[in-house]
Amino acid sequence: MTVSDFLTRDELVALNRRSDARAWWAFAVNWGLIAGAFALAIAWPNPLTIVVAVLVIGGRQLGLGILVHDCAHHALFSGTRMNETVGQWLAGHPMNISLPAYRTYHLAHHRHAGTPKDPDIGFVAAYPVTRASLRRKLWRDVSGQTGLRDLRMMLARFRLAQNWPWVAFHCALAGGLAALGAWWAYGLWWAAWLFVYPAVMRLRQIGEHGVALDRSQLDPRLNTATTLVSWWERLLIAPNHVNWHLEHHLAGGVPPYRLARMHRLLRARGFYDGFDAISRGYRDVVRRATV
């Protein structure tokens, strides 16, 4: 089974067409939401706005990671250099992710999805799990235990010669907020990174492969899943079209902003018929991931 069994050559050409305008728009939306979240908390500092800001920033930290992912596939901008440069400096460095290193790791995931050679298999191999087990995992995420563990691992690998752009980003963020008289708002980035980002990252991983029907099979309808999401799930949990994950595994070069159209075409051609590979929101993901 290949994607060309269901889509025509002209459709595939159209789906694979990159748009620099839409790529820049993706970066503008992600950074705009982060800036807006900071502005909301600074302009009206109270518990509600701070919680909202932390939730939005955490979701967009995942969004920056997804932009690294898309640029690593060279699927966002029309040119290789733009994907490499913009993806690294405007998404990778703020999240302390090396785009070339991530590409090597991630392409191995695509080649070996669901098999013992899949570098991501450890994140989803145990699913489905009991509800109590999932509650414990999510509690570790939202209580900061997962974030602190990941921070310790990051700092253990830290080398100034390699990671100085990440340091520079944090100096610029802290300095800019201090110049605005809101030095305290710098803590919002770390609150999101420690208490929100791990949880949305986990939900994303479960929705992509944790609820797959049979991860041992090569057919993406069996080893991968797609999630249909609402507007607030797109905002907080599934940024930048990452919910169309089955479609992405079927054709990794298709830009993320064209995956929804690809899904509609495949659905009309019966591609998903007989395969329970589509979740309807993250509540459904959690239901499917637990026993």
ABEGO torsion letter per residue (X at the ends): XBAAAABBAAAAAAAABBBAAAAAAAAAAAAAAAAAAAAAAAABBBAAAAAAAAAAAAAAAAAAAAAAAAAAAGAABABAAAAAAAAAAAAAAAAGBBAAAAAAAAAAAAAABGBAABAAAAAAAAOBBBAAAAAAAAAAAAAGAAAAAAAAAAAAABBAAAAAAAAAAAAAAAAAAAAAGBAAAAAAAAAAAAAAAAAAAAAAAAAAAAABABAABABAAAABBBBBBBAAAAAAABBGGAABAAAAAABAABBAAAAAAAAAAAAAAGAABGBBABBBEAAAAAAAABX
